[in-house]
Amino acid sequence: MRTVAVFFDAGETLLRPYPSFPELLARALREAGHPVDPEEVRARSHLVLDRFREAADAGELWTTSPERSRAFWHGVYRSFLTELGIRPGDGLVDRIYGTFTDLGNYRLFEDVPPVLERLRSAGLALGVISNFEDWLERLLERLGVLSCFPVRVISGVEGIEKPDPRIFRLAAARAGVALEASVYVGDHPELDIAPSAAVGMRPVLIDRRGRYPGFADAPRITSMAELPGVIGL
C-alpha cells in the first residue's frame, strides 16, 4: 500500500537537549559546584533508557501529569547523582529538572527541517506520536515546526503512552489515514518499532547514536536524510 502519512516520535527523533543531554547535565552540576565531565554522564546514559523500559513495563504513565513527570525525572536524576558519587542535596535535583524543562535548551536535529519540507512537498500527511509532557506543543512551536504536524498525539495530553496500541490508532484516525498506509519513525525498538508494527504501521528505526547496529526488525537509518529513500520518495 502506498504511504500517505508519516508520524514521528519527538525526543531523539526530531529534537534533542542542546548541545546534548550529557553536556547539559554536566553544566548544571558544574554550576552547582560539582565538576563533572560530560563523558562521565554519557557513560551512564543507559540509566534513562532503562528507566523508560521499566516505566513502560509497569504501565506507570509517567508523562500524564506534571506531578508524575516530576517524580519520574527526579528519580532519573538521583540515579545519575548516585552513580557519579554526588549527594542530591541543596535543591540540586530541582536545578537539574529546571534545566531540562527549559524550552530554550532544546533544538531540532539539523537533518529534520529539509526532510519535513520534502515530505510535505510530496503531499504526505505528517504527525507526532510521542511519550512527552504536555509542553511538547509549546516546544514544537518555539522550534518553528508546530504547523508541520497537524496531527499531534502526545501522551501528556491524551493520557495514554506508547507502547499502548491506542496511541497509534488515535493518530491514524485523526489524520484520516489507514494504519497500513502510515510510516512511524522512532528511536526505541520496544516503545516505537514493535508496537507500531503490531498495529499495522510501517516502522523505521532512527538510530542516530549507533545503539542498535544489528537491528533487523525494521528499516534502520542513522540520519533523517535517509528517510525519503526508505519510504520510496
N, C-alpha and C positions, 0 to 999 in steps of 0.2 A: 504494500500500500504506500502511496506517495506521502511523504512527510508534509504536513501542513502547519505544524506548530512545534516550537522548541521551548521547553521550560528549563529553568536554571535553578540550581542551588545558589546561595549567596556567598557565605564565607568560604574562602579558599577557592572559589569558583569564579565569581565576579569581582570580589573585593577582598581586602586584607587589612589588618592593622598595619600602619605605616610608621617607619620603614619595614618593621616586621614585629611579630609577637615577641620574640626574644629580645629585640633591641628596645622595644617599649617597656617591657617588664624590667630589664636591666637598668634602664634610665630611671624608672620610678624608684627602684631600690637604691641607686646611687644618690638620687636626690634626698633620700631618707637616711643617708649616711652608711649605706651598705654597698661597698664596691663589688660589683658582680660583672663578670664578662658575659656578653650575650651568648657566647658559645656554651657557657655553663647552663644557661637556660635552654638553649637549643637541644642539648644532650638529653634534656628531660621533657621534651615536647610530647612524648608518648603519654604523659600524665593527662593531657587534655583529651586525646583520642580514647584513652582507657576510660575516662570518666564519661564521655559521650556514650560509649558502648554500655557501660554499667547502667546509666540512666535509661537508655532505650530498653535494655533487658528487664529492668524493674518497672517500666511504664511510669516513670517519675513525672513526666510532663513539666519539665523544669522551666520552660520558656513562657508558660501560660499565665504568669502573674509576676509583677515586679518583685514581690517577696520571694517567690520560688527561684527566680533568676538570681537574685542577690545571694540567696543561701547557696545555690549551686556554685556560683563563681567564687564566693568566699571560700568554699571548700576546696576548689581547684587551686586557688592562690595559696591557701595554707599548706597544701601538699607541696607546692613548689618551694615555699619557705622552709618547710621541714627538710626537704631534700638538699637545700642549699645551706642548711645549718643556721638559719636566721629565725629568731623568735618573732612571732607575729603580733607584737605589742605596739602601743602608742599609735593606734589608728593606721598601721601600715597596710592592713588588708583593705581598709576603706580607700586609702590612697591609690592602691593598685586598681581597685574596682572603678574608681573615678577616671583613671587613665583610659580604661578600656570601654567606658561608656561615653567618652567624649567623642562626638561625631567628627571633630577635627583631626582625630588620629586614625582615620581610615582613608584609603584610596582605592580606586579601581585598578585592577591589573591593566597594564598598558595594552595588552592584546585584546581587551574586551570591546572598546568603542568601535574600532573598524569592523569587527565581526558582527556586532549588533546591527550596524548600518547595512552590511551586506545581506544579513538575513531579512531585515525589514524591506530592503530593496527587492528581494526575491518574493515578497508577498507573504512571508511566513508570519503566523501569529506568535508573539513572544510572551512569556510569563515567568514568574518566580514562584518556586515552591521551596520554602525554607523553614527549618527549625531555627527561629530567631525571635528575639523580643519584638514587641510592637513598634519599637522605634526604627525598625528597618526601613519603613516607608520614608521617614524623615531623612534617614541616611541616604537612601537612593535619590531623594530629591536634592539633597546637598551635593551629591556627586554628579548630578545632571542627567540621570538616566531613568528617573521615575516614569516619564512618559513613554519610554521604550517598552514598558511592561504593563499593558492594560490589565492583565490578569495577575493578581498577587495573592497567593495563598500562604500566609505567614502564621506559623504556629502560635505565636504570641497573641494573635488576633482571633484565630479560629478555635483555639483550644484543643487542637489535635496535632500530633507530632509524627514525623517520619520515625519509624517505618510503617506507621498505620496506613493501610491502603486507601483509606478515605481521603487523605490529603491530596493524593494524586488524582483520584476520581473527581474530587471537587474542582480542581484546577481545569481538568479537561471539560467538565460540564460548563464551567463559567466561560471558557473560551469557545464553547460550541463545537468541539472537535472530538473525533474518536480517539480513544487511548492508543489504538493501533497505528494511528497516523501522527503520533506525537513522539518527539525525542525528549529525553530528560538527561541533563548534563550535571554531574555532581562529582565530588571528590572522595566520597566514602563508600566503599563496597557494600557495607552492611546497611547503612542508612539511606543510600541513594540508589545504588545499582540493583541490588537484589529486590527491593520492594517495588521499584518502578517497573522492572521486568516482569514481576509477578502479576501486575495488573494489565500487562499488555503493551506498555510503552517500550520504546527502543532506547535503552540506556547507553550513555557514553561516559566513561570514567575519565576525568581530567586529573592527571597525576603530576602536578607541577613540580613536586619535590622528590620524585622518584621513589615514593614509598612502596609502590606495588609493581616492580619491574616485570614480574612473571604473570600478571593478571591476564586471564584469558576468557573471562565470562562475558565480556562485552568489549567493544572497541575501546582502546586506551589511547589517550592523547596527552601530550605534555605541554601543549600550548593551545590556547583558544583558536589560534590561527589555523589549526588543523581541522577544526570542526566543519567548516563548509564542505571540504572534500569528503569527510567521513559520511555526511548525510546526502551527498550526491549533487552538490551545487557546483 
